[in-house]
C-alpha cells in the first residue's frame, strides 16, 4: 500500500512537471505568435502613416504652389496697373509740357500785341491833341467850353432817345405781359380735365321688385311718413318700375334717405321705430364719411395742418352743388389750377392750393346768414387759424373786399375759369359736346385716319393714323392740314393742339 502511494505521488509529480513543461512551451509559442503579429501590424501601420504623410505633403505642396501662383498673378496685375498709370502719367506730363510751351508762345504774342497797341494808342493821342488844337483855333472856344457844349447837346439827344426807347419798351412789355398771361391761363386750362356737371335735385333708389314698394309705404302710409319726417326728403312712389324717387334740394339729406332705405330694404324690418333708429345711425355714419372725405381730399392735394372743422366742411362739399357743378369737384379743380398758375408765376404753390380749396367754404355751413359766401368763408378761415393770404384770397374772389396779395387774383381767375369751363355748368353742355364731335369728325374725314379723340376739354386733338397708308412725311402734312382747317372753319377758345400718331406693330405668336 505504501508502495502504491509512492508510485501515485511520483506519477502525480511527473504529470505536474509534464504539464508545466507543456504549458511553458505553449505560452512561448503563443508569445512568439503575438510578437510576430504585433511586428506585422506595426509594419502595416508604419506604411499607412508614411502614405498619409506623403499625401499630406503633396496636398500642402499643391496648396503652396496655388497660393504662390495667385500671389504671382496679383503681383503681375499690380505691376500692369502701375505700368498703365505710369504711362498715363507720362502722357499727362507731356501734355502739360505742350500746354506750357503753347502758353509761353501765346504770352509772347500777347506781349507783342500789347506793345503794338500802346504805340498805336500814343499815336492816336497825339493826333487827337493836334485836332483839338486845330478845332479850338477855328471855333474860337477853349477845349473845356467845347466839351461842355458837346455834352449838353448829347444829353438833350440822349434824353429824347431814351424817352422814345422807354415808351417802346413799355408798350412791348405790356404786349408781352398780356401774351404771357394768356399763355399761362391757357396752359393751366389745358392741364386740367374734369368731369361734366351731373348734379340734380333728385336721386333714384332702385329696388328688386314692386312688392318692396308696399312694405316701404307701410300700413296707411305710416312707414313713408316716418321716413319723410326723419330725413326731410320727399319720397315719390309712382308707377316707375322697380324705382323710388327721392326729391330734396339738400344732397346730404337725400343721401341719408338713400342709405337708410338701402339698409331697411336689405334688413327687411321696416316700421317707424326701426326707421328712426336706422336714420340716426346713417346720419352718424355719413358724418364720419364726410370727415373721411375731407381728410382724403386734403391728403390727395398735399394740404396739411387744416383745422378739423375746416376738413369736415371740405367733406360736406361733396354734397353741395352750384349751378349743377359739384362743389367739391369745383374746389379741387380750382386748387389744382391755382397750384399750376402759382408755379408758373414763381409764387407759393402750397398757399395757392390751400386758398383754392377753401375759396367756396362759405357755401357749406347749414345755417345761411345774410353775409355773401365769400365774406362768410373768410370769417370761417380767420376763425380756424388760416393765414392772412388765404383769408384775403377767399374773401376777395368775388371782389367783396380789396385784394392785398398776389394769390387773391389767381384764385379769382381760376374760380372763373372752372365755372366757365365747357361742361362745368349744364346750360352749355350741348354746345360743348357739339364742338367736340365736330373736331373728331373733321379729323376722321381725312384718308388714312383710323380714329380721333378730342381731349382736354377740346383743346387737344389726337389723331391715330394707319401706318400702311400714311408715311411719316404725310403725317406732318396731315397735322398741318387739320390745324389749318380747324383754324379757318371752327370757333374755339384758346388754341387746339393737333397731334398725329403713327404706329407700326408687328405681332406673331409662337405655338
ABEGO torsion letter per residue (X at the ends): XAAAAAAAAAAAAAAAAAAAAAAAAAAAAAAAAAAAAAAAAAAAAAAAAAAAAAAAAAAAAAAAAAAAAAAAAAAAAAAAAAAAAAAAAAAAAAAAAAAAAAAAAAAAAAAAAAAAAAAAAAAAAAAAAAAAAAAAAAAGBBAAAAAAAAAAAAAAAAAAAAAAAAAAAAAAAAAAAAAAAAAAAAAAAAABBBBBBABBABBBBBBABAAAAAAAAEBGGAAAAAAAAAAGBBBBBBABBGBBBBBBABAAAAAAAAAAAAAAAAAGBBBAAAAAAAAAAAAAAAAAAAAAAAAAAAAAAGBBGBBAAAAAAAAAAAABBBGGBBAAAAAAAAAAAAAAAAAAAGBBAAAAAAAAAAAAAAAABABBBABBAAAAAAAAAAAAGBBAAAAAAAAAAAGABBBABAAAAAAAAAAAAAAABBGABAAAAAAAAAAAAAAAAAAAABBGBABBBBBGGGABBBBBBBAAABBAAAAAAAAAAAAAAAAAABBBBEBBBBBBBBBBBBBBBBX
